Amino acid sequence: MSNELWRWSAVELARHIARREISCREAAASCLARLEAVNPRINAVAEVLADQAMAAAALADAALARGEPPRALHGVPVTIKVNVDLAGCATTNGVAAYRDTVATTDSPVVANLRKAGAIIIGRSNTPAFSFRWFTDNALHGRTLNPYDPAHTPGGSSGGAAAAVAAGIGPLAHGNDQGGSIRYPAYACGVAGLRPSLGRVPAYNPSQAKERTLAMQLSSVQGPIARSVADLRLALAAMSAPDARDPWWTPAPLDAAPVAGPVKVAVCAALPGYRADPAVTAATRQAAQWLEQAGYVVEEAAPPRFHEAAQLWLALSMNEARAGMHQAVGENGDDAIRRAFGSMSRLAPELDLVGYMDALSLRSTLLREWLAFFEQYPLLLMPVSWRRPFPVDADQQGDQAMRDILNAQAPLLAPAILGLPGLSVPTGMAGSVPMGVQLIAGRFQEGLCLAAGEAIERRAGWTALAELEA
């Protein structure tokens, strides 16, 4: 049995470890064996931490043997993305120039996972500067989609999603500034949760200075898993307080229930956006599943959607020009230089007044979206208007990047507003996975997770890519 533990969910592993029916060392060894077997094929994990993981698992087993109570993720193997600080490891962010930037202190999300008993087995890959929807860099190489290597595993948490899909640990840490959790989950056929701004504490002790304001407002840390139940377990662990993040908010994980059946706004298509028929079909199928589960489903679009998506580009790229441009030019690989250049040329140039106006517009749009959520507590829409892209689609020039940005608008709009979003798989569309997105008001992750479980039950998707070892 122990050699098949890599197939188990985080919930199952935590339960059986707590009952002393399996050991933490058995769980870690099984996932590490799976890593050794399949990672050479997909390159999801850039740094393997086998010795550290087995030592931590032994300590976790010893704690149970002494009679200490099990923690929420006691003995559960996880991966950590290479762009957050993990003490003793380099925070490379996929950049060769940062290969020696060794962290001395854990970031809050890592510290919280450790406090919950998780066993860190490796560091997942990301594109250079974590700034593409494609996971490849000159330092760690390319991560392949476990279902179809000709298509992206997503980015920037592509290594995290590919690892979970391939059975390299049931849980992965990711972060999401413009879809970097939700899009890789979509591309790899797993579940990914972008929490609300302020839900999970975030900070990199190794960073030279604070991130710029719009990046702070849009970037969050969150979990990727093969089931919504595992996301729920991981979110609770990740959300523990940490004074190092001034945005962290002590909001309850279980919000007050909505009176009566939950109303869901379904937005399967919008004027001005070209939706892949498979994407539209998956969204409408998910709407039917929610209706079968007792939700009240109506066609409705969120307010000023296009403006919100364009606001992400305007704010993010104007800040990136000021804060990242030089680093990308000096230390980036060719792929990030091309992608960054295209995005920069497509974004409007804002002067100081224009930047202030854009930040003011964010408050206006968020107010209107929150009013929308008073009427429809949940929004169901695509993760992207397109199926997962072919590898390196962002390397084909400015027009190709314009098409990508239009396709990714469902990822960008909620991100700039700091709202939670859940990517949940629904099946396959040709050779690649397909899924949908659930979006809710601030700190309403519970609504997304409950609806995601309803879709998950009816989809019958296993979320485990059966790669041969």
N, C-alpha and C positions, 0 to 999 in steps of 0.2 A: 504493500500500500504506500509506503513512504516515498517510493520513486515516482508516484503519480500525484503527490501533493501539490505540484505546480499547477495542476488543473483546478484546484479548489479555489473558492472565493475567499476574500478576506474575512467575511463573516463566519464561514465554516472553519477556517483555520483558527481564528480567535476563539471560537466556541470550543473546539476540540482541544486546543492547547490549554485553555482555562480548566477543562475537566481532566487534564493530565492524560488524555487518550493518545496524543502525539506530543512530541517534544518540539521546542523551538529550533533545536539543531536539525531535526528531521525536515522541518518546513524550509529552513534556509538552505540546507544541502540539496533538496529537491529542486528549488528554484535556481540555485547556482548551477546545477547539472543541466537544467533546461537552457540556461544562459549559455553555457559552454557548447551545447549542442547546436543551437540555432542562431546565436548572435553573429557568428562568422558569415552567415548568409544575409542578414539584414542590417547589421551594424547599428543596432538601436542603442546599445550601451557603450559609451566611449571610454569608461574607466570601470573596471571590475574590482570590487572591494571584498573579495572572497574571505581573506584572512580576518579582516575587521568584522565582517558579518558573522562568521562562525564564532569568533570570540564574544561578540555581543549576544549571540544566541545562547552560548554556554552560560553567560551571566544571567540571562533571562530565565533559563531553566533552573539555575541555582536559586534564584529569588523565589520561584514557585516551590521548590523543594524545602525552602525555609519556612514556608507557610505564608509568604507575602501574597496579598490579593492580586489577581491578574489585572492588568491594565487593558484599556479598550482595544489596543492593537498589539497586545502582548505576543511577540514572536512572529508577527506578520511581516513578510519581506516586502520592501518598497524600493523604488529607484528615485533618485533626486536629480533634477535637471542641472546641467553644468553651469547655469547662469546665476545660481544662488550659492551663498557661502555655506560650506560644509567643512568644519574644522579639520585641518590636516590635508585637504584636497585643494587643487587649483580651481579657482573660479574662472575658467577659460572663456566662457561665453562664446565658444566656437572660434576663438581668435588666437592664432599662433603666438602673437606678441604677449598674450596673457598666460601662457602655459606655466609660468613660474609664479603667478599671483596666488600664493597659497594662503587660504583663509586660516585665521587663528581662532575664530569664534563662529559658532553656528548662527545662521539667520533664524529669525523667529519661527518660520514654518518648519524648518529642520528641527529646531529645539522642541517644538510642540510634538512633532512626530516621534522623536526619541522619548519624550516624557510619556507618551501614550504607549510605549513599548515596541514600536516598529523597529524592524531590523533592516538597515540600509545595505543593499547588496551591490549597488552600482550607481554610476552617474550617466544619465541619459543625454543623448546628443541633441544639438540644436544648430541652426544656421549661424553664421558669423553675426555677432551682435544681436542674435535672436530677433532678426528683423526681416524675415521672409516667411512665406507660407510653404516653403520648400526646405527640407533639412539636409544640408550639405555644407561643408566648410573645408578649407585647406588643411586644418589641423587634425580633425577627427574623421574626415571622409564623409561619404554619403550614406544616409539611412534609407533603406528600401521599404516600400509598402509591402507588408506580409502577404497581401492578396494579389498584387500586380506590380512588379518592380518598374513598369513603364509609367506608373502614376505616382504622384507625390504621396508620402505618408502624412502630409501636412506639415505645418510649422507654426510657431517655432518649437512647440513641444512634440515634434515628430518622433524623436527617439523614445519619449515617454509613452506615446500612444502605440507605437510599433512594439515596444517591449511588452506592454500589457496584452496586446492582441496575440502575441506569440507565446504567451505563458511565462514570460520572464518577470515573475512577481505579479500578484493580483492587483496591486495599487502602484500608481506613479504620481509623483509630484509634477505639476506644471504651472505655468503662469500665462496670463491672458491680458494683452494690451489691446489687441485688435483681432482676436479670434484664436490666439495661440494655444488655447486648451480645446475650444469647441471644434475648430477646423481639423486638427489632427485626429481627434476622437471620431469625427465624421468620416475622414479619409480611411481610417483603420478599422472601422466597424465596432468601436467601443463607446462607452459613455464618458462624457466629460462635463464637469461643472465649473462654470465661471461664477464665483460667488459675488455678492454685492461688494462695492467699495467699502472697506472698513470691517468686513466680516473676518478675514484671516489676516493676522498681522504680518507685515512685510518690511524688510530692511536688510541691506547688505552691509555688514560692518566694514567690509573692505573697500567700499566705494569712496572715491575721493571727495565727492560732494553730492548733495541731494539731487535727485532727478527734478526736471522742470515740472511746472504745475500741471499741465494737461496730461503728462505721462503719469504723474501721481494720481490724477483723477480717473484715469482709464485702466491702469495696470493693477491686476489682482493675482493672488496665488490660489491654486485650487487643485482638486484631485481628478485623476483619470482612472477608470476601472472597467471591468467587464460587466458590472451590474450596477443598477441604481442603488441597491441596498448597500453595496460597498462604498459608493460615493457618500452616502449618508453617514456611514461609520467614519470615513476619513474626514469629512467636513467637521464633524464634532471634535475630532482630535486636533485638526489644524487650527480651529477657531479659538483655542485657549488664549487668554490675554497675554500681551507682551508690551511693556511700557515703551519699547523702542519705536513703536509705530504710533504716531499721533493721530492717524486716521482710524485706528481700531475702535470699534464701537461695541459696547456690551449689550448687543441686541439678542433676544432669545432665539434659539434655533427653531423652535416651534411657535410660529406666529399664531395669533388668535384665528380660529376657524372662520371661514366665510359662511355667512348665513345662507342656507338653502344650497341648491346645486351650484357648483362653480361655473360661471360663464367664461367661455373661451372664445376669443377672437381669432378667426382663421384667416391668414393672409397668404394664400398660395401663389399669388401673382400680383404684380403692380405695374401700372403703365410706366414705360421708360426702361424697364428691365426685361431682358430676354431670359426666360426661365427654361431650363432643360425639361422636356416632358416627364422624364423620370423623377425629377425633383418635385414638380407639381403633383404628380400621381402619389408620391410618398406622403406629401403634406395632406392631401385630401384623404388618403387611406388612414393616416394617423388621426385626422379629425373624426372619421367614422368610428375608429376604435375608442376614442374618448367619449363619443356619444353613447356607444354601447356600455361604457363604464359609468354612465350617469351624469356626464357633464352636459351643459347646455352650450351648443356650438353654433356660432353665428359668423358669417363673413363680415370682417371689418378690418380696416387698415389702421395702424398707429399714426398719430398726427405728424405731419411734416417729416416723413421718414427720410426722404432724399436729403433734406437739409441736415438732418442729424448725421447721416453717413458722410456727407461732404464736410461737415464740421470736424469730424475725426481727421480727415485728410489735412484740412487747413491747419488745425492746431498741432497735430502730431508732427507734420513735416516742417512747419515753421520752427517749432522747438528743435526738431532733429537737425535742421540746417545749422542752428546756432550751437547745439550741444554735441552732435555726433559727426558732422560733416568732416571735420579735420581727422578724427580718429578713423573713420571709414576710409578716407583717402590714404592715410599713412599706414594703417594696420589691417585694413579689410582685404579679403580675397577678391578676385575678379568678379565673382558672381554677386557679392553684396554691393560692390561698386556699381555694377550695371543696374541692379534692382533699385538701389538707393537713388541713383541718378534719374531713372525713369520716374519714380515716385515724386522726387523733388521737382522735376520739370512739370509734372501734372498738377502740383499743388499751387494755389494762389500765393503770391507774395504779400504778407501782411506787415504793415508798419505798426508802430506801438499802439496807435488808436485802433487800427484794424484788429490787432490781437486782443485788446481789451474788449472790443465789441464782440469778438468771437466768443470770449469767455462769458460775456453777458448773455449771448444767445444760448449758450449751453444751459443756463439757469431757466430761461424761457422755455426751451424745448423739454427740459426735464419736468418742469411744472405741468406742461401739457400732457406728457406721457403719464405722469402720475395721476392726473385726472382721468385719462383713458383707462388706467388700471382700476380706478374706482368703479367704472362701469363693467370692464372686463378684467377680472383679476389675473387672467392668463392670456398670453399671446402665443399662438402656434404659427410658426413660419419656417421656411427653409433655413438651414445653416448657411448655405451658399445657393445662389441661383443656378449654379452649375455643378455637375458631378466633379469629383476630385480631378484636378488638372493633370495633364501629362507632366512628367519631370521637366523642370527648368522652363516652364511656360513663361516665367517672368524674365527670361533672358532674351526675349525676341523683340525688344524695342518698346517704344513708348505706347504705341497703339495696343500692343498685347497687354501692357501693364494697365492701360485704361480699361480694357475688357475685364481684367482680373479684379480691379477695384470695384467696378460695377457689380460683378458677380458676388463679391465679398461684402456688399453693403449690409446684408442681414447680420454680419458679424460686427461691423463697424459702428452702426447706430447705437445699439445698447452699450457698447464698450465706452464710448465717449460720455455717455450718461451715467456710467457707474452702476448699471443694472445687472442683476443676475441672469444667467442664461445656461440652459442645459441642452447639450447635444446628446440625443439618444438614437441608437441605430434601429433601422426598420427592416433591413434585408440587404439584397444585392441589386445593383443596376449594371448589368453586364459583368465586367470583370472586377468592379470596384464596389465597396460597400455604399449604402445609402442610409440617410437618417434625416431627422427633423430637429428643430430647435424650439424650446419652450422658454419664454421670457416673462418675467413678472416684475412687480414693484420692488423697491428697496427692502432688503432683508426678508424677502418672500421666497427664499430657496425651497422651503418646505412645499409650497404649491407646485413648483416645477418638479420636484422629486416625486411627489405623489402622482402627478399626471404622467411623468416619465415611466413610473412603474406600471401604470395602466397600459401604456403603449407597449412596454417591454413584454408584458404577459401575453398580449395578443400577437405581437410580432413573432414570438418563438425563436428569436435569433440567439445563437449560442455565444457569439462575440469572442470565439477562440479560433484563431487561424491554425489549421492543422498542418503546420510545417513539419516535414519529415526531418528527423534528426540526422 
